[in-house]
Amino acid sequence: MPRLSDAIKPGQRVFVSTMSTESALLAEELQADPERARDVQFMGVQFPGIDSTDYLGLHPQSRLTAYFMSPSVRRGLQQGRATLQGLDYLGIAHTLRQGPPVDVAIAQLSPPDADGHCSCLSSDFMPLVWQRAHQRIAHINPLMPRTRGSFSVDMRELDGWVEAERPLLNYQEPVAGDIDLCIATHAASLVRDGDTLQFGIGTVPLALGQALAQHRRLKVHAGMVTAVVQRLHAAGALDADARITTGVALGDSGFRDFVARHAPLWFTDVGQTHDVAAIASIPRFVAVNAAVEVDLFGQVNSERMGGALQAGAGGLPAFAQGALRSEGGRLLICLRATAARGAVSRIVPALDTQGLCTLPAYMADAVITEHGIAELRGLSLEQRAQALIGIADPAHQPALQAAWELQRAKL
């Protein structure tokens, strides 16, 4: 076929590759011929700050089904051209598997191997719609490395493809500061040699890679991996024989080379990486995740700040449940003690109408700031509140203590 966009027709539902398999060729074609996007419902699990294609910006009559908030989605909601699904990763997976088939699925894949099979760097959501899609179209990119995993596409099952070299999406790691390293050092003190880790993206996971360099026999089971895994491997911290199960690899060309060479990396879909029972069956599974704020009851908000949605629940609920059911498992919630240059405490008296409860209080385990670790499991409400006040910024502790005393009187 001459162009990927030739497969797209008005009125269709089109599922697109995202994150490390976002197709620069498809974006280029649609920008050059925006009429192709007219009356098209684009779908894809675009991650804020990583995916770059603005499908709503292609044409005034294009539409988008989104699963994470972003500035483009926020504008689309105001215009009535976007819908935002308030789901975690397992909810998204269920919807994609059980909902109506999409008209077109467009994947960016590696060139075929000797057996005619293609692969990619992102196997999280595309496999859930691929087999039921009415049309399956591929951007075959010679720069896409071949990977090992459960999502393998036989060239014979494609309804069309275009082979073209285009730059792959690079993930630029944020710069970890002294506060992030302090939080990561506290978190690393709770990680034991031989543990299985899950961590996402951001400054604390980046710093965690440094803080865990002296650990040994660590394993990884995560929704996505970054160059942190490469650095842990180089430091000798990983179990060399253990499979690294993930859905997405995010990084630069150097990390992609590592992914192509590193045989233990295994890519599979969200139904496998985020399966609560599968996670729970892994002994000593340690989930390390970030939050916007934590209240004195131990409730976690990872989605909304100041009333505005920042992202979505993502994989946190599944990994939290799995970690807490794992024999010897831990759930570590990491966050800076303050925001707005110290003016706002991120340890708060109680989640209010400006936040969302991503994790309920009964799932609380350990909360970590630069001021220390609050070990919450097994504590009473009073003990829990005092432990959380103890890791808040000292300037905010008196106000938190006063607020807790008022709340306690109403319990």
N, C-alpha and C positions, 0 to 999 in steps of 0.2 A: 504494500500500500504506500502511496506517496507521502502521506502525513498521518500522524496519530490522530489529529483532530478530525480527519475525514470520517472517523467512526462515530462522531458525536452528532446527534440530531436534536432539534428543538423538542422539548417535552420529556427528554430522557433523564433518568437518574444515573449519574456517572460517578463511580467510585474510583478515587485516584490514590496513587502511592503517595506517602507522606514521609516526613523526617528524612532519614538517610537515603531513602529511595524516591524522594520527590524529583520529578522529571523536569529538568531545565528545558528540555526539548519541547515538552507539552506546553509549558508556560510560554515559551518563545513563539510557538505556533498560534496559540490563542491570542497573544498580544498583537501579533501581526494580522490576525483575522478575527477580531472580536465578535463578529456576527455568529461565529460557531458557538459562542457561549449564550446566545439569546435563548431564553426560556429553558435553560438547562439547570437541573438540580444537582449541584456538585456535592459529593460526600467524601469524607476522609477525616481521619483522626489527626488533625493538625495540632502540633504542640506549640504553645506560645513561645516566641523567642527563638524558635528553631526553623519551622517551615516559613518559607518566604513568599509563596505564591498567593496573591490576593484574588481569589476567584470572583468575589463580589465586585472587584474593581475592573473586571474585564468588560462587562456590559451592564447597562442599567437594568436589564431584565434577567440577569443571571441570579441564581439563588444558591444557598448553601445550607447544608445540614452540618452543624458543628457540635463538638463534644467538649471543647475547651473555650473559654472566653479569650478574646483578643481584641485589640482596637478595631480591626476590620469587622469582627463579629458584632461588637457593640454597635457600630454604625449600621450594620445590616439589620439588627434587631429593631432599631429605631425606624428603619425604612420599611420594615415588614418583609425583608428579603432573606432573612436568616432565621433559622430555628436552632435553639440551643438545647441539647439533651442533658439533663442533670443526672448523669449516670457515672458510676465508677467503671473500671475496665471490664469487670465481669458482666455488668449490666450492658455495656456497649457490645460485648461479644455475644450475649444472648440475643440482643436486638438484631445484630447483623446475621446471625445464624437462622433466627426464626422469622424475621421479617420478609417482605416480598423481595424476590431477586432483583438485583440492579440490572439495568439495561446494558451497561458497559462497565467493565473493570479494566483499568489501564495501569499496568505494572511496569516498573523499570527493573530490568533483569540483566544478569551477566550473559555473555555469549555462551552458547551451548557447549557442554563437554563432549567427549567422544561418543557418548550415548544419546546425545541430543537433548540433554536436560540443562535448564537454566536455574540460577539461584539468585540471591540478593542479600543485602545487608539488613533488611527489615521484613520479618516474617510474623509480625504481631497480629495485624488485622486483615491484611489482604487475603490470606488463606481462607478466612471465614466467609468471604463473598465470592471467591474465585470460581469454584466449581459450579455454583448455581447461576453465575452471571450469564445473561443471554449472549453477550459477546465478550471475548477475552483478547485484549490487545496488549502488545508489549513494546516498550522502548528497550531495544537491545543495545546496551552501552558497553563498548570494549573496556571502559575504565572501571566498570562494576566488578569487584572481585567475586570469584566463586566461593561459596560458603557451604558448610555442612549443616543439614537440618531436615526437618520434616516437610518443608515447602519446596518442592522441586517441580518445575514446569517443563513438561515435554513440549518441544517445538510443534509437535503434531496437534496439540490441543489448542493452539493459537488460531484465532480468526483473522489475525493480521499483525504485522509488526513492522517497525522501522529500525534499522540499525544505524546508529549515529553516535559519535563520540561527543559528549557534553560534560562539562565539569560536574562532579558530584557535590552534593551539599556538604560543606565542612562545618563541623561543630567547634566553635571557639570556646575553649574552657574559660570560665570566669577566673579572676585572680583571687586566690585565697589570701586573706589578711591574717593578722595576728590573732584576732578574736576567733576567726574560723578555726585556726590551728589549735587554739585553746579548747574550743568545744570538741574538736576531733580528738584531741589527746584524752579528754575526759571519756569520750565514747569508746576509744580504743582500750581503755582500762577495763571495760566490761566485756571485751572480746577475748575469747580464749583460743589458744592454738587448736586448730582442727575444726573451728566453727564454720558454718556455712553462712555467707553474708548476702544480704540484699541491700543495695543502696542506689539512689537515683542520681540525678545531676544537681549541680550547684556547688557552692564554695565549700560547704562542710564535707561532702563526699570527696571533693578534690583534696582537701586537707587530710581526710581520713586515710587516703592512699599513702600519704607521708607518715602519718602516725602509726600505721600498721606495718611498716616496713620490717620491723624486727619480729613480727609474728611468723609462725610457720604452719604449714599444712592447711591453710585457709581454703575454703571452697566458695564458689559463687553460684547463686541461682537468683536471677533478677530479670525484671522486665526489659531493662536496657543496660548496656555496658559502655564505658568510655575508656579513655587512655589510662584511667586509674588502674584498670585490670592489667594493662601492659606494664605499668610501673611496679605493681605488686609482683607480677611474674618476674621482672628483672631483678627485684630485690630478693627473690627466693622465698617469698611469703606464701605463695600458692602451692597447693598439693598438685604436683606435676601430673599425676595420673587421674585426677578427678575431672569429670565433665563440667564445663561451664555452660549452664543452660540459660538462654536469654532469647528475647524477641527482636532486639534492635541493637546495632552497634553504631555509636556516634563518635566521630572524631575527624582527624585530618588524614591526609594521604599516608603518613607514616603509620598511623593506627590501622588504617585499612590494610596495609601490607602485613601488619602483625596478625590481623584477623584472618587473612587469606592463608597464612602459614601455620597458625596455631590450631592444631588438630583437635584439642579438647573443646573448642567453642562449638556449641550446638544451638541452632536457631529453630524456634518453634513458635506456635501461635499463643495468643493470650489465654486461650482455654487451657493450655498446659502450664505456661509460666506462672499464671495467677490462680491455678486450681488450689483452693484452700486445703483440701484433703491431701493433695500431693505435697504441698509445703509442710503441712503438719506432720507428714511421715518422715521428714528430714530431721534427724536429731540435731539439737543445738542450732536451730535456725535463728539468726539474728537479723532483724529488719531495722534498718537505720533510715529514718525519714525526717523531713523538715516540717515545720508548721508555721502558720502566721501568728497564732497565739494559743496559749493554754490557760484555762481558768483554774481557780483554786479547788475545784472538784475533780480536776484531771481531764476535763473535756478538751478535745483538740479541734481547732479550726485551721484547716490548711487551704481554704478556698476563697475566703472573702475578707477584705480589709477595708475598714471605713465604709462599709455598706456596698462596696464595689467588688464584683467577682474578679478574682485575679487569675484563676485557673479552674481546675476541677478536682474531684476526689482522686482521679487516676487509679493507680494500683494500690494506694495506701490501705484501704479497707481489707482487701484480700490478703496482703502481706502481713498486716497486723493480726488478723484472725489466725492465719497459719502459724505465725511465730508464737503466738500465745498458746496454741495447741501443741506445738512441737515440744518433745521431751528436752528440757533444758533450754528452750527457746527464749529469746528476749525481744522486746519491742522498745527501741530507743528513739525518742522524739527529740530532735535537736533544733534549737532556735537561739538567735541572739536575744539577750535579755531586754533590749530596747530597740525602738525605731525612732525615726525623725531626730537623729543625732542626740538620742537620750531623752527626748521629751515625752515619749510614749513608752509605757511598759508593755512588753509582750506577754508577761505573766499578768493576767487580769482577774478581777474579782469573780466575774461570771460572764459567760458568753451572752451577748445581748442581741438586739435586732440588727446590729451592724455586722454580725458574724454568722457563721454556719457551723454546725456540729458535724465534723467529718468522722470523728471517733468519739463514742460515748465514754463517760467516766469509768464505767466498769471494765474498760479495756486498758486502763492506764497501767503502765509498767515503770519505765524510767524516763524522766524528762531531764534534758541536759542543756544548760546555758554555759557561758564563759565563767559563771560564778560557781559552778559545781553540778552535782548530780542529785536529783530528787528521786529516791527509790520509793515508789508509791505502792507497789504490790503488797497487799496484806495490811496496809495502814488503815486506821480509822479516818473518818472525815476530818477530824481535828488534826491528826498527825499529818495527813496528806496536805492540808492547807498550809501547815507550818513548814513542811518540807519544801513546798513550792515557793512560799514567801522567802525561804532561805536561799534560793537560787535566783531570785529576782535582783534587779539592780538595787544596790543599797539605798539610792536616792528615792526609790519608789516603795521600799518596804514599809515605812510607817503608814502610808495611805492604804496599802494592801492589807495591813494588819487591822486597821480601823474598819475597812470595808468588810473584812471577814467577821469581825465581831458583830457587826450589824446583821450580816447574813446568818450567822450562827444563832442569833437570838430569834430568828424567824423559822428555824428548821423545825 
